[in-house]
Amino acid sequence: MSTVTLELEEDLVALLRQLNQPIRASARELILLELYRRGIISSGKAAELLDMPRFDFIRFAAHLGIPYFDLTEDEWQSERARSDRL
């Protein structure tokens, strides 16, 4: 495991403390959620790194407004039309 030291403004530290968990854990969780939101890591990888089942991670991320499916309107219509044919 690598160690990285970050200097954080007191305002940010105060906000992270409001999450009621150690700042290190909060920062790690937020980084992984953002990497997942950007599509850099999969839900499975994020779940693994957060030590939780994948489905629990998907529900957790969805609760925070990060969708599991990230389709454009055209992609959604295409998928819907395909499922209607089945």
Secondary structure, 3 states (H helix, E strand, C coil): CCCCCCCCCHHHHHHHHCCCCCHHHHHHHHHHHHHHHCCCCCHHHHHHHCCCCHHHHHHHHHHCCCCCCCCCHHHHHHHHHHHHHC
